[in-house]
Amino acid sequence: MKHWLIALLISSLCSVVLAAPLKHTEQLEVGDLKLTVGFTEWPLQAERSLDMTFNPEGGIAGKTVMARFIKPDGTPSFDAQPLPRFPRDRTVWGFDSQAFPAQGKWRLELSIDNQKATLLLNVLERPAGPPGNLITALALIPILAVFVLAIRAWLRVRPLRQLESRRW
């Protein structure tokens, strides 16, 4: 029994330690309720994964929240859906590994117990990555290594050049 208690304690401590720290928070008023929206990456960039947490004043117990993102062109990215609890901190709502596919001015529409609020998010362009030629060269290294090993093995064995290989 003690071992299960120790394992439970260690796993809960690991989840707290492994939670990504918030780099930026925004305060949002949803009716008479204050909501803290936290971001693990700031400024927001397109195609860059981040975690978002939503922590209402007084906790999440007994409250329901619906959320949806509106793209820069005005279309919703998905229908309004209930926010799940954040996987690494079950005391708040949140998105784990959320990424915005395009740059522009996004809107986050929240509804907590039928009180609505909107948060404007300015998503910058996608961060520049390494050049394509470098990626191709790095991807070819394992293939070239296998090719070199195959040639080396072929030269060491040299079938049909030795007399024993021609005899039955």
Buried (B, 14 or more C-beta within 10 A) or exposed (E): EEEEEEEEEEEEEEEEEEBBEBEEEBEBEBEEBEBBBBBBBEEBBBBBEBBBBBBBEEEBEEEEBBBBBBBBEEEEEEEEEEBEEBEBBEEBBBBBEBBBEBBBEBBBBBBBEEEEBEBEBEBEEBEEEEEEEEEEEEEEEEEEEEEEEEEEEEEEEEEEEEEEEEEE
